[in-house]
């Protein structure tokens, strides 16, 4: 449930004429049975192709970023990109340093505000006030103060109370939407609606309010993830965030008067709302939880299933031993996780791996590259459900480690488990996959399968 920051768009025309990245391949061209011709001396190896930067939203890079990100990391794990006007941090050790460094700031609301078209600015003041209360957009000590009111409810032991409900909901939804032998879209059939259903139930949103609630969330996503580009889209997104805040403020009032078995009631019962955290801050953070409750989990489900179906030997291993399901989910987070990067800002000058980062510089923390760093992971481009390491950075690290990680693991694990155990004929349908154009998210628009 990691929440990311604004997409940063650079004109793709800026890359026009850039040479494509070339991976030279050498080898003997004669027939295998022919003896090698004698040579007087050994020729030196062919020089490696020079590194050529590419636009990160280039369609080819967006569709399959890992070859390019590997070459970028190998060229320079801390690379100043004039094209993106940011430091691209791709090495595991260097990215870990940034996640620990006080000089690297998570406060990113102002750049979001700066991206709003002039005509929509008058609608933006309240909406960006709400965003400023999201814990992911705050540094210590504010971040710690805001986060601690949710810490107990998002702990794995608390999330575990919902395991039986999640498993029942998963099986029921698959029974209705994924009939064995029929074709369908895993994104629309299960990956998108299931996390939304489960999180709304946990938050305390009545089923009848679901359509409006998730529409507002989708439009907030357009704003935060940078999909809103036109003035009309910005106005819709800004108003949706205000509507979501109003709705959740009313829900909090209802739960104060009549507590239920849900997240809002549990946090209110902790007694910190109105003391260490104001009710306005609490409602603002609930808008963050509502937005994030489905996005990352949906993408994790799809990417995990895709990785298993594209690696039949790994799928067979999980089918033979379903106890490997949690490890398969962790490996999917590392190998092709639901987010590619997060964005930070330098709060002051500091040194990063010998590079002089200046105050106000942007840093793109490219976890998709760090999670395939050979200095940290053996055979990093191999999908291996027995890897046995959860030290990936897919959920972040340190103070900003994703508070919803246990929720995402539970829901994604339930879907993978049922599909592995009960759908032996599950297979990909032919055709090219389309990925949403985003610097931040790694999200398929659809995943056609035969159940």
N, C-alpha and C positions, 0 to 999 in steps of 0.2 A: 504494500500500500504506500509505497514511497511516492511522495509528491515532488514534482520537479519544478523547474522554473520556465520562464518564458522562452519560446523558440526565438532564435535570432536569425533573421533572414538577411542574406547577402545576395545581391543581384547575380543570378547565375551567368549573366552575360560577362561578368568579370572573369570567368574562366574560359571564355571562348578562345579557341586556338591553343589551349593547354594540351601538351602532349599526353597521350594516355600512358598510364603506368605499365611498364613492360616487365615481365618476369622471364629472363632469358633461360632457354632450355638447351643444354648441350648433350651430345651423345654420338655414338658411332652410327653412320648411315649405311654402311655396307651390309650385305647379308650376314646373318648370324654365323653361318657355317664357314665363312671365308676367313682365312688367317689374317691378322692385322698386317698391313704393309709396313716394312721396316722404315724407321725414321732416324734421322741423324741426331735429333735432339728433341726434348720435350717442349711443346709449345706452352707458353704461359696461359693460365685460365683467362677466359673472356672476361673483360671488366663488367662489373654489375651496372645495370642501367641506372642513370642518375635519378634521384628522387624528384618527383614532380608533384606538387601539391594539387589536390582536387577539391572541388566544392563538396561539402559534406551532404548537401541535398541534391547532388547530381543523381539522377534516377538510378544509374547503375550502382553507385556507392550506397544509396539508400536501400536498394534491394538486397545487396550482399556486401556489407561494409567491412567484413573481416580481413580480406586480403589487403585492402588499402590501409586499414588501421594497423595491421601487422607491419606493413612497410613504413608507415609513419612512425610507429614506435621504434622500429629498428634504426630508422634514420636519426631520430632525435626524440626521446621520451618527454622532453619539455620543449615544445616547438612554438615559436611566435608566428602566428598566422596573420599576415597583413590582409589576407582575403576575408577572414572571419573577425578580424580585429580582436583577437583573443589568444591567450596561451592555450595550446592543446596539450593536455597532460595525459599521456597514454601509458607510462610505465607504472607497474604495480607499486613499487616502493615510493616513487615520486607522488603518486596519487594518495597513498596512505599518509604521506607527509602533509599534504594539503588538508586532508580530513582531520588531522590533529592540530594544525597550526592555527593559533589565535588570529594571525594576520589574514587568514582566509575567511571572508565574511559570507554568511548566508542571506544577508539583508538584500533583497532583490526586488522590492516592490516598486522603487522609483524607476528602474528601467522598464518595467511593465507599463507604468503610467506614461513614460516618455513615448511608448509605442502607440498610444491611443491617438487616432486621428483628431485633428483640432475640433471638428464639429461635434465629437462625442465627449469632449472634456467636461462639459457641464453636467453630464450624467455620472461622471467617474468618481467624484469626491467620496461619496459614501461607500461605493463598491471597493475602492482601494483602502479605505479605512478598515473594512472587513478583512481584506487580504493582509493588512499589516498585523492583524491578530493571529494569523496562522503561525503555528510554532516553527514550521519549516522556513519561514522568512525572518526568523529572529535568531540572534546570537546569544551566547551566555552573557549575563545570568538570566535574561528574559526567557530564553528558550527552555532552560531548566525549570523555571518557575511554572511556565505554561504546561510543559510536558508532564510534570509530576502528578497532576490531578488525574491523568489518564493511565498512569503507569501500571497500577494494580489491575485495572480492567483489561488491559491489553497483554498482560503476562500470559505465557503459554498455559499455565494451570487454569486461569480464568477462561481463556478461549476454549480449552478442552471441554468445558461444560456443554458446549454446543456441538460436540462431535456427532452425537446421535442424530440431532436435528439436521446437520449438514449432510450426513450420509443418507438419511431418509429423503431429503429434498433433492439430492443428486440423483438417487435412483428413480424417484418419481418423475423428475423432469426428463431424464433420459428415456424412461418408459413411454412417455407421451410424445417425445420429439425425435427419438432416435431408434426407429424400428429396425431390428436386424435385417439386413439384406437390402434396405432402401438407401437411397442417397440423401445427403443433406449438407448443411453448412455448420461445422462445429462451432464457429463463432456465434452465429445467430441462434443455433439450437440450444447451446449449453454454456459456452464460455462467457458470453455477455450477460444473459439473464440470471444465471445462478448466483454469482457473487452479489448482484444487485438485490435479488430476493433475500439472500441470507443476511446481508448487511442491513437492509431496511428492517428486517425482523429484529435484528439485534439492537438497532438504534431505537426502535419503537415506532416506526412509521407505519400507520395502518395500510393494509393492502389497497384499499380504495384510493389512497393518495399517491400510490406508486407512480402512475404515469406522469403527473405533474412534477413530482419530486425528481424523477430521473431525467426528465426533459431539462429542468433547471441545471442539474448536475452536468449534463452533456454540454450545455452552452457555457457553463463555467469552465469546463475543460477547453473549449474553444479559445477562451480568453487566456487561461494560464499556460496552455501548451502552444499558443501562437497560431491556432488555426483561423482565428478571426482576423480578417484583413481589411474588409470594407467597413465604412462608417456604420452602415446598417447592422452588420454582424457584431461590431463592438457594442452598439447600443443594446442589442438583444442580449449579449453576454453579460453586460454590466447590470441590466435590469434583472436578469435571471439570478445573479448573485444576490442582489437585494431581496428578491422574492424568496430565495432559499433561506437567507438570514431571518427574514420575517417569519417564515414558516417554522423554523427551528426555535426561534424565540418563543413562539406560541406553544410549541411542544414542551419546552422547558417549564413554562408556567403551568401547563396541564399536569406534568409529572410532579411538580412541587405539591400540587393540590391532591393528586391521586397517583402515587407511585405504582409502577408496574415492574415486571421482570425484564428490564431492558437496560441498555448502556446509560441513557440519560438519567434514569432513576438511580442506578448504582453509583454514578459519579456524584449526584446530588446528595446521596446518603453518606458519602465520605466527609461531608461537612466543610470542604475547602472552598466551594463556590460562594462568593460573597465575602471571603476572607483573603486567602492568598491570591485568588483569581476572581476578578469581577464577573458578574453574570454576562455582561456584554462580551468579555473576552472568551468566556465559555461557549457562548453561542457562535462567536466567530470561529473558534476551533472546531466546533461541530460541523460548520460548513466545509472545513478542510477534510474532516473525516468522511463526510458524505461524498464529497468529490472523489476522494482517493479510494473509497471502499470498494469500488468495482474495477477501476481502470487497470491497476497493476496486476490484480489477481486474474482478470480476464486474459490479459496478454500472457501471463505465465502459463495458464492452462493451455492456450493454443500453442505456444512455443514448445512446451514440454511434449505435447502429443505429436506435434510435427517432428521434433527431434527423434522421438521413438519410432515413428512410422518411416522416417528416412534412414534409420539404422536398425534394420530388422533383427540383427543379432543381439542388440541391446534390448529390443522389445521382447525377444524370446527369453532373454535372461530374466526380465522382470515378470513375465508370465510364469516362468518356472519357479520363481521365488518372489512372490508379491511383497515380501518384507523389504525388497529393494525399492519400493515406490518412493519413500521419503528421500532416498539417495538420488533417485532419478529426477525428482523435483529440484533438489539442490544442484545437480549437475546441469539441468536445463537453465537454472538461474545463471550459472557461470558461462555455459557454452553459448547460449543465445537468449539472454534474459530479456525481460519486458521493458527495460530502459537502457539506453545507450550512453547517456551522460547526464550530469547535472552541471549547473552553472553557478559559479561563485564570483566574488569580487574581492580584490585586494584592499583590505582596510588601511594598510600602510605599506611602505616599501619593505621588501624582504627578499632574501636569496632563496632560490629554488633550484637545487641541483646545479649551482654555479651560474644560474640565469638571474639577472636583476629585475625582479617583478616590482613594478611601481604602483603606488596607491591609485586606486580606481581602475587598474587593469582588470579585464575579465579573464576568468580561467574556466575553460571547458574541461571538466573532470571526466574523461572518457572511460567509464568503467568497462564498456564493451571491449576496449583494447587491453586494459589492465587485467581483466579476467582471462586473457589469453597470453599473458606475458610468460615466455618460457623461463624467465628467471625465477618465477614463482610456481608454475604448474608444469608438470611433466606432460609431454605430448599435448600441448594446450589446444590444438585444433582437433583433437579426438574427443568424441562424445562417449564417455565411459561411466556407466551407472554404478560401477564399483570403485570409483575414484576415492570415495570415502573422506572427502574433505569439504567442509562447509566454509572454508576461508575465502570464498569469493567475495566480491564487493557489490553483488547485485542488490543487496538491501542496505548498502552504505556501510558506515563504520563509525564507531565512537558516539559522540553526543547526538548526531543526527541519524543514527541507525534507525531504520524504518520501524516505527512503533507498531505497525500493523503486520509485521513479518509473520507472527504466529497465525494470524487470520489467513493470510495468503497461503501459507504452507498447508493449513488445514483444508481449505476449500480446494486448492489445486490438487492436493494429495487425494482427496475423496474422489474427484473426477477421474484422475488417472487410474486409481485403484479399481473403480467400477468398470471403466473401459477395458482395462487389461484383463480383468477376471471374467467379464460377462459378454464381451464383444470380440470373439476370436476371429471374426471376419473383417474387422475394422481395417480399412485400407484407404490410401490417398487416391483421389481421382486425378486424372491427367490434367495438364494445363499449368500455366505459369501463375505463381502466387503474386499478389499485389500487396505491397507494404505501404502503410500510410506514410506520406512524406512528412518526416519530423526529425529534427535534430535530436530530440530527447527520447521519444518512445520507439520501441521496436514492436510494431503492432500490425498484424495481418488484417486486411479488410474482410477476408473470408477464407475458410479452409474447407473446400469441397471434399467430402469423404463418402465412402460406402460403409454403412454400419453393419 
